[in-house]
Amino acid sequence: MPPESGENLEDSEKHMTNQSWFEVRKLAPGVWLIAEGAAINSYLVEGTEWAALIDTGMGIGNVRTEVEKLTQKPIVVINTHAHWDHVGGDYLFEAVAVHADEADDLAHVTCPPWMHERLAQPGTFSRPLPPDFDPSTYAIRAVQATQLLGHGSTIDLGGRQLQVLHTPGHTPGSICLLDEERRFLFTGDTIYSGPLYAHLSHSDLVAYHASAQMLASLAYELDLLFPAHGPTPLDGLILNEIAQGFEQLMKRQVAWQTVDTPRGLVRAATFDRFSILFKEEQLHDSHRQ
């Protein structure tokens, strides 16, 4: 991924080896991207006393090694939700926080079978796997959360506070993290430029719609959004776009197509910077409520 416009090339490459498994670059004061396999965006956010690692990726590479190149402060992991591709490196850290609705999932998380199949196929990732990685023994190590979060919880890093916004929809306990002073929002899988997953067995289309509407109220109060997938950072106005997209979908004012996913055929409503994956019965259920 090329440096963001205006970023110093030397700084962006300081912690990145060409074609290494992790891409690491500074995005803002005290904020570093740690992207695993060019697929999952985790973020290191540093205060004066603590540093927060927002999601830990797939656990294919050792994310703690990358973190320790950037800070010597004690680390608290904050999971935006408990999906396998966001919590794979949790076991490397002592302090792990997650929304209370995801605690049980975090303690029992596993890698889906289709991912094991993909790991055995060449070219699954655009970056080469770590040389010591063995796909045949790959597994997600479940952990117990040391801190349970709720809407309005605050993580004080020293001179920097992250406020928890509960944004259910993708999963019941999905959260975003607001750095109000700096006008930053870390959005996990709730908001990004790409296919938004509202079709999973534990997803809730109605809740996702409500979360998108709530976040849209912050669109003009935010300068940068840091999503878990795709281009980063994003501008705050995408919050309005996504809220409007959900509104059109719920009112059946947009066309959709059928797409094939590892979990079977689903519907996709496509917009300019994103799409919404869902199951048609979710729309029927929403109109019964």
Residue pairs with C-beta under 8 A, 6 or more apart in sequence:
1 23
1 35
1 38
1 231
3 9
3 12
3 25
4 27
4 233
7 25
7 26
11 25
11 26
12 25
12 26
13 25
14 26
15 24
15 25
15 32
15 66
15 69
15 70
16 22
16 23
16 24
16 25
19 127
19 128
20 127
21 36
21 37
21 60
21 61
21 127
21 128
21 129
21 130
22 34
22 35
22 36
22 61
22 63
22 66
23 33
23 34
23 35
23 38
23 127
24 32
24 33
24 34
24 35
24 66
24 69
24 70
25 32
25 33
26 32
26 33
27 33
27 43
27 224
27 226
27 232
27 233
28 182
28 184
28 224
28 233
29 182
30 45
30 46
30 47
30 160
31 43
31 44
31 45
31 46
31 184
31 226
32 43
32 44
32 70
33 41
33 42
33 43
33 226
33 232
34 41
34 42
34 43
34 44
34 53
34 57
34 63
34 66
34 67
35 41
35 42
36 42
36 57
36 58
36 60
36 61
36 63
37 57
37 58
37 60
37 61
37 125
37 126
37 127
37 129
38 125
38 126
38 127
39 58
39 85
39 125
39 229
40 55
40 57
40 58
40 85
40 86
40 228
40 229
41 55
41 226
41 227
41 228
41 229
41 230
41 232
42 53
42 54
42 55
42 56
42 57
42 63
42 86
42 228
43 53
43 54
43 55
43 186
43 226
44 51
44 52
44 53
44 54
44 67
44 70
44 71
45 51
45 52
45 53
45 54
45 157
45 160
45 162
45 179
45 186
46 70
46 71
46 73
46 157
46 160
47 73
47 156
47 157
47 158
47 159
47 160
48 157
48 158
48 159
48 160
49 73
49 74
49 156
49 157
49 158
49 159
50 73
50 74
50 75
50 76
50 156
50 157
50 158
51 67
51 71
51 73
51 74
51 75
51 76
51 157
52 75
52 76
52 77
52 78
52 155
52 157
52 162
52 177
53 63
53 67
53 75
53 76
53 77
53 78
53 93
54 78
54 80
54 177
54 186
54 188
54 226
55 77
55 78
55 79
55 80
55 86
55 87
55 188
55 228
56 63
56 77
56 79
56 86
56 87
56 88
56 89
56 90
56 92
56 93
57 63
57 85
57 86
57 88
57 89
58 84
58 85
58 88
58 89
59 87
59 88
59 89
59 90
59 91
59 140
59 141
60 88
60 129
60 130
60 133
60 138
61 130
61 133
62 89
62 92
63 89
63 92
64 75
64 89
64 92
64 93
67 75
74 95
75 93
75 95
76 93
76 95
76 96
76 97
76 147
76 155
77 90
77 93
77 95
77 96
77 97
78 97
78 98
78 149
78 155
78 162
78 177
79 86
79 87
79 90
79 96
79 97
79 98
79 102
79 106
79 145
80 86
80 174
80 175
80 176
80 177
80 186
80 187
80 188
80 189
80 190
80 228
81 98
81 99
81 102
81 170
81 171
81 173
81 174
81 175
81 188
81 189
82 98
82 102
82 103
82 105
82 106
82 109
82 171
82 173
83 109
83 171
83 189
84 109
84 110
84 111
84 112
84 115
84 140
86 188
86 189
86 228
87 106
87 109
87 140
87 143
88 140
88 141
90 96
90 106
90 141
90 143
91 141
91 143
94 146
95 146
95 147
96 106
96 143
96 144
96 145
96 146
96 147
97 145
97 146
97 147
97 148
97 149
97 155
98 106
98 145
98 147
98 148
98 149
98 173
99 148
99 149
99 150
99 164
99 166
99 173
99 174
99 175
100 148
100 149
100 150
100 173
101 168
101 171
101 172
101 173
102 171
102 172
102 173
102 174
103 145
103 148
103 173
105 171
105 173
106 142
106 143
106 144
106 145
107 142
107 143
107 144
107 145
108 142
109 140
109 142
110 139
110 140
110 142
111 138
111 139
111 140
112 262
114 262
116 135
116 138
118 124
119 129
119 135
119 138
120 135
129 135
149 164
149 175
150 164
150 166
151 164
151 165
151 166
152 163
152 164
153 163
153 164
154 161
154 162
154 163
154 164
155 161
155 162
155 164
155 177
160 179
160 181
160 182
161 179
161 180
161 181
162 177
162 178
162 179
162 186
163 177
163 178
163 179
163 180
164 175
164 176
164 177
164 178
165 175
165 176
165 177
165 178
165 214
165 215
166 173
166 174
166 175
167 174
167 175
167 176
167 188
167 190
167 211
167 214
167 215
168 174
168 204
168 207
168 208
168 211
169 190
169 198
169 203
169 204
169 205
169 207
169 208
169 209
169 210
169 211
169 212
170 188
170 189
170 190
170 196
170 197
170 198
170 200
170 203
170 208
171 189
171 200
171 202
171 203
172 202
172 204
172 207
174 188
174 189
174 190
174 211
175 188
176 185
176 186
176 187
176 188
176 190
176 191
176 215
177 185
177 186
178 184
178 185
178 186
178 218
179 185
179 186
182 223
183 221
183 222
183 223
183 224
183 236
184 222
184 223
184 224
184 225
184 226
185 191
185 215
185 218
185 222
185 224
185 225
185 226
185 236
186 225
186 226
187 215
187 225
187 226
187 227
187 228
188 227
188 228
189 196
189 197
189 227
189 228
189 229
190 196
190 208
190 211
190 212
190 215
191 212
191 215
191 225
191 227
191 234
191 238
191 239
191 242
192 227
192 228
192 229
192 230
192 234
192 274
193 227
193 230
193 231
193 234
193 238
193 273
193 274
194 229
194 230
194 274
194 275
195 268
195 274
195 275
195 276
195 277
196 208
196 242
196 274
196 275
196 276
196 277
197 203
197 277
198 204
198 205
198 208
198 276
198 277
198 278
198 282
199 261
199 263
199 266
199 267
199 277
199 278
199 279
199 282
200 263
203 278
203 282
205 250
205 278
205 282
205 283
205 285
205 286
206 250
206 285
206 286
206 289
208 246
209 246
209 247
209 249
209 250
212 239
212 242
212 243
212 245
212 246
213 243
213 246
213 247
215 239
215 242
215 243
216 239
216 240
216 242
216 243
216 244
218 236
218 239
219 236
219 237
219 239
219 240
220 236
221 236
222 236
222 239
223 235
223 236
224 233
224 234
224 235
224 236
225 232
225 233
225 234
225 235
225 236
225 238
225 239
226 232
226 233
226 234
227 234
238 273
238 274
241 271
241 272
241 273
241 274
242 274
245 254
245 269
245 271
245 274
245 276
246 276
248 254
248 269
249 256
249 269
249 276
249 278
249 283
250 283
250 286
252 283
254 269
254 271
255 269
256 267
256 268
256 269
256 270
257 267
257 268
257 270
258 265
258 266
258 267
258 268
259 265
259 266
259 267
259 268
259 277
261 277
266 277
266 278
266 279
267 277
267 278
267 279
267 280
268 275
268 276
268 277
268 278
269 275
269 276
269 278
